[in-house]
């Protein structure tokens, strides 16, 4: 590997005869093709090896405590919720947003679990008489939700009351979910 010299090791720039511009100074120890490749590489792309110092045990304790890189399991939230089914089967990985009217922003949101139920910890008080529901698919389960369910004005999905013991069920039509494998 060619040795790169510091700028301090190089002689000061010389004037090219009659041009008024500094002459190009070349280091004999660096191949010009190699140097041009080095100059094109941004400095942020150079990776420095991580050096462990005396604080390393604390870093390891922090990573152990926070669970870095492990599979995390989300505990279902307690509270009132809604069950989503399609052809009698629960629908997981739906991002559910509840609106007080079709034109307003959402008030609460959540994601359905494997049993197809989304639970909401905190609902606004007093709750609206009618909830307008908007849905989006979150996971890559080989299907995609029809775009008309993404806004509460076009989804035609509403729920009157939310209950923790018996969540209301919304049955999505078969056409609502499109397979990505076609």
C-alpha positions, 0 to 999 in steps of 0.5 A: 500500500502506498504511503501518503505523506502529510501536507507539512512534508511537501514543499510549498507550491511553486509558480508555473513559469509564466502562468501565475498559477501554482504548479502542481506538486506531486508526491512520488510515493502516491500513484496518481490513479490511487490518489484520484480515487482517494479524493473522490471518497467522502470523509464520512464514508471512512469507517473507523474501528470502535475502540473500547475504553474504560467506559465499555462495561457501562455501554454493555450494561446499557445495551443489555438493559435496553435490549439492543438488537433483540426481538421485542414483544409488545404487550397489548394495551388495556382499554376499549378496542375494536376487532377487525376480521376479514372472511372470519379471520382476524386481521393483524398489522392494521394501523387504526385511526379514530376520528370524531368526524370525517374531516378532522384529524385523528383523536386516537390511534393503534395497531391491531395485534395477532388476534385482530384487536386494537386497544386504546389506552386513553380516549378523549372525554367525553367520547364522540357519539360516533367514531369514524375509522381510517385504516392502513396496512402496516406489515408486509403480510403479502397483502395490501389494504384498499386505499379507500380505507385510508381516509375516514370520509371514504372508508364508510367504517364507523363505530358507536361505542367502544368496550373493553370486555366486548370490543365491537367487530368490523368485518372487512369485505374480501375486496378490501384486501388485495394479494401482492402475489398476483 
